[in-house]
Structure formats: C-alpha cells, structure tokens
C-alpha cells in the first residue's frame, strides 16, 4: 500500500516556534515529526538506491527456449500450441524465465493414477492416447 508522507521541515519549525501550554504535548509532537522526517529520508534513500541499481539482464529470448510437443496424435488436442506458449512468454516480465531450459507440452499420463489404484471405477485406457478414462 502506498502512503505519502506529508510531514516537512516546515512542520518541525512551526512546532519548535510554538509556545504550547502543555510542554509535554509539544515534546511528544516534536518526537513524532522528527520520526516521520527520519522515515521519509530513509524511504528517499532506498528509492535512490533502487533507481541506481543495475538493470537485470534480459534473459533468454523467447525464440531461444525450445518447446517440445511430446504427444502428438490426430485424436489429441492440447489446450495450447507452441506458438501460444511463445506468445505468453513474450509478455512475461524480466527474470521470470531465468533457468528455464525447455518447455514440454505433453498429456501428463505419468501423473495420472494407475487404473488399479484409482478410486474411480470402471476404468479403461483410451485406445488413442493411452490415458485412463471413465466409461460414460
């Protein structure tokens, strides 16, 4: 959440010049204004450091990352093509793809539960993809 700090040295000077009826109130107010000014200075220093930091490298270009389609069949329709994935990659911020060596589009059959241990029943294998399926 962004928060603007509107306290200035002018506020400090005004309080220092003020002859308050309650000296304790004046001291509490001075402490508060000084704390706000110190916080404001720290934020400004931090922002200056962030702006002077070196820019992150661009990372690998989207076309340099190989996209492999493992399972291909006339009976198979993946939710995204390799070009769809590249279009998404081009819109990602810097640094997100650091360390990505390749992308594989596949069925994920190895992630499915085995027919014998699956809680759904009866199960068969799809003759075209080899994935588990429920008779319907």
C-alpha positions as CSV (number, residue, x, y, z in Angstrom):
1,X,0.0,0.0,0.0
2,X,1.4,3.4,-1.0
3,X,1.5,6.1,1.7
4,X,2.5,9.7,1.2
5,X,4.4,11.3,4.0
6,X,3.4,15.0,4.0
7,X,5.5,16.0,7.1
8,X,8.1,18.6,6.2
9,X,10.8,20.6,7.9
10,X,8.4,23.5,7.9
11,X,6.1,21.5,10.3
12,X,9.1,20.9,12.6
13,X,10.0,24.6,12.6
14,X,6.4,25.6,13.3
15,X,6.2,23.3,16.3
16,X,9.6,24.5,17.6
17,X,8.4,28.1,17.5
18,X,5.1,27.3,19.1
19,X,4.8,28.2,22.8
20,X,2.5,25.4,23.9
21,X,0.5,25.4,27.1
22,X,1.5,21.8,27.6
23,X,5.2,21.3,27.2
24,X,4.8,17.5,27.3
25,X,2.5,17.7,24.3
26,X,5.0,19.8,22.4
27,X,7.8,17.3,23.1
28,X,5.6,14.4,22.0
29,X,4.7,16.2,18.8
30,X,8.4,17.1,18.1
31,X,9.4,13.5,18.6
32,X,6.6,12.3,16.2
33,X,7.5,14.9,13.5
34,X,11.3,14.0,13.8
35,X,10.4,10.3,13.5
36,X,8.3,11.0,10.4
37,X,11.1,13.0,8.8
38,X,13.6,10.3,9.5
39,X,11.3,7.7,7.9
40,X,10.8,10.0,4.9
41,X,14.6,10.4,4.5
42,X,15.1,6.6,4.7
43,X,12.5,6.0,2.1
44,X,14.1,8.5,-0.2
45,X,17.5,6.9,0.2
46,X,16.0,3.5,-0.5
47,X,14.3,4.7,-3.7
48,X,17.6,6.4,-4.8
49,X,19.4,3.1,-4.3
50,X,16.8,1.1,-6.2
51,X,17.0,3.6,-9.1
52,X,20.8,3.4,-9.3
53,X,20.9,-0.4,-9.2
54,X,22.0,-2.1,-12.4
55,X,19.3,-3.3,-14.7
56,X,18.6,-7.1,-14.8
57,X,19.8,-8.9,-17.9
58,X,17.0,-9.6,-20.3
59,X,17.3,-13.4,-20.0
60,X,16.9,-15.7,-22.9
61,X,14.9,-14.5,-25.9
62,X,11.5,-16.3,-26.3
63,X,12.6,-18.0,-29.5
64,X,15.7,-19.5,-27.9
65,X,13.8,-21.7,-25.5
66,X,12.9,-25.0,-27.2
67,X,9.3,-26.0,-26.9
68,X,8.8,-29.8,-27.4
69,X,5.5,-31.4,-28.1
70,X,5.9,-34.9,-26.8
71,X,2.5,-36.5,-27.5
72,X,1.1,-35.9,-31.0
73,X,-1.9,-37.6,-32.5
74,X,-4.8,-36.8,-34.8
75,X,-7.0,-37.6,-31.8
76,X,-5.3,-35.3,-29.4
77,X,-5.9,-31.6,-28.9
78,X,-3.6,-29.8,-26.5
79,X,-5.0,-26.7,-24.8
80,X,-2.2,-24.5,-26.2
81,X,0.1,-24.7,-29.1
82,X,3.9,-24.0,-29.1
83,X,3.1,-20.6,-30.6
84,X,0.5,-19.8,-27.9
85,X,3.2,-20.6,-25.3
86,X,5.7,-18.3,-27.1
87,X,3.1,-15.5,-27.2
88,X,2.7,-15.8,-23.4
89,X,6.5,-16.0,-22.8
90,X,7.0,-12.7,-24.7
91,X,4.6,-10.9,-22.3
92,X,6.4,-12.1,-19.1
93,X,8.5,-9.7,-17.0
94,X,12.2,-9.9,-16.9
95,X,13.8,-12.6,-14.9
96,X,10.9,-15.0,-14.9
97,X,12.5,-17.3,-17.5
98,X,15.9,-17.4,-15.8
99,X,16.9,-21.1,-15.6
100,X,14.2,-22.4,-18.0
101,X,16.0,-24.6,-20.5
102,X,13.0,-26.1,-22.3
103,X,9.2,-26.4,-22.2
104,X,7.4,-29.7,-22.8
105,X,3.8,-30.0,-23.9
106,X,2.5,-33.5,-23.1
107,X,-0.5,-35.4,-21.9
108,X,0.7,-35.9,-18.4
109,X,-0.1,-39.6,-18.5
110,X,2.6,-40.3,-15.9
111,X,0.8,-38.0,-13.5
112,X,-2.5,-39.9,-13.7
113,X,-3.4,-42.5,-11.1
114,X,-3.0,-46.1,-12.1
115,X,-6.2,-47.9,-13.2
116,X,-5.8,-50.5,-10.4
117,X,-5.3,-47.9,-7.6
118,X,-7.6,-45.2,-8.9
119,X,-10.8,-44.6,-6.9
120,X,-12.9,-44.2,-10.0
121,X,-14.4,-47.3,-11.4
122,X,-14.7,-48.8,-14.0
123,X,-11.7,-47.5,-15.8
124,X,-10.3,-48.3,-19.3
125,X,-7.4,-46.9,-21.3
126,X,-8.2,-44.6,-24.1
127,X,-7.2,-46.5,-27.3
128,X,-5.9,-43.4,-29.0
129,X,-4.0,-41.7,-26.2
130,X,-3.3,-44.4,-23.6
131,X,-4.7,-42.3,-20.8
132,X,-7.1,-43.6,-18.2
133,X,-10.7,-42.8,-18.9
134,X,-14.1,-43.5,-17.4
135,X,-16.7,-45.3,-19.4
136,X,-19.7,-43.0,-19.7
